[in-house]
Amino acid sequence: MKNRTVPFILLLILSVAIPSSQAALTPLEISQQEQVEGVPLPQEAWFKRLERYRKDIVEEYGTNFAFLFNYTQQAILKSSNDKGKSRGAWYWNLEIAQKLWAGGELFVEFEMDRGKGVDKFLPTFSSFNDNSGEDAWFYLPALYLEQGFFNDKFFIAAGKLDLSYWFDWNEVACSADTQFLSSSLVNNLAIPFPAKGIGGMISFSPYAWFYFQSGAATAKATSTKTGLSDAFNSAFFINELGLIPKFGSLQGNYRFIFHMNHQKLDCLDSDDTKNNDYGWALSFDQAVTERITLFLRYGTADPKVRDVEYFWSFGGQVRGPLPGRKFDCLGIGVAQSIFGKDFRQANGYDETACSETMYEIYYSYNLNSALILTPNLQIVTNPNADKSADTEIVCGLRFLLSF
């Protein structure tokens, strides 16, 4: 119990010590907002000195860094057996970007993860916290080189990386740090993204409203390992075509995705194996007003080897939902995983087996320029594809410290 209270105490101290401010997004978003709207930095000398020091390092050495600490505490309000249980999960991440030459940068991340949260008690396909997982004291989740050519119309990245950084992106449903918590509302569950491992991607953007990109990575990678021992033993390929129209001042993003996995996979309902499986997906987001953006995802996978045959998610985000809180966000989303015939037969479910559905609502409260508090509520029906299981309800509070 003592260990779980330490992050709370630290974050409470920070929430008092760091001055209140209008802007409190991720480090990159804060920087962009300051440039566009002239949002002032906090007046306290220590924070101004930190920002000035970072800018001096960038100008003199071409080195930029960002630090993030995420602690999420969740409590089970309703379930079959675990009502009343509460668990936390946290991690920190330090990212360093080093400019090497014109258009070239080297990125390295250091990370530590602790805790599985309530997902330890409530197994689902959707997952209540995308950041929950196995404990890892210290590892390098990413180490890759980026290179842009012709004013970034042509772009490549290679090394140890996560392809979901670039593919299946979504303006309002892509980050468990600042937006939805559930994995089903962060990525498309019908796309079998591998863990962070050896891989690369290329992108071509001939026009501002159009791009095409392709990526490949080790399919059986492990994020906490270097990836060299597993590299090239299996492969995940993904292609994405994107349209970026603008209707007046309202931005839209329309992504069409095709993916292939090249590795030996066991069939769900037989002793056979398959060497390749395919699927396609889409990820749309569209601003409908200056403050409201909607999103839609859809995808399919091979039901012979994948549990989820069809997947869809839908929802939206409202920025500045309350007067005087222009940088707060309200998000509402729903995601459904539909299971294939082979999965149902292999697990003894009949043809009427229900799909698992995740509902989530959150309010992102920007306390100050470094700390965001996000209460959220999640409801899962037919958890773990079991139509006889009780509906599960979980509430939580996420603390995000970033600078």
QUIJO-V303236 format. One record per helix or strand of 2 or more residues. SS is the DSSP state (2 for helix, 1 for strand). FROM is the first residue (numbers start at 1). LEN is the number of residues. If there is no record, write none. Layout:
SS,FROM,LEN / SS,FROM,LEN
//
This chain:
2,2,16 / 2,27,11 / 2,45,17 / 1,63,16 / 1,86,16 / 1,104,11 / 2,117,4 / 1,136,14 / 1,154,8 / 2,163,3 / 2,183,3 / 1,197,11 / 1,210,8 / 1,235,9 / 1,246,2 / 1,250,17 / 1,273,15 / 1,292,9 / 1,308,12 / 1,329,11 / 2,341,6 / 1,356,11 / 1,371,11 / 2,383,3 / 1,392,11
//
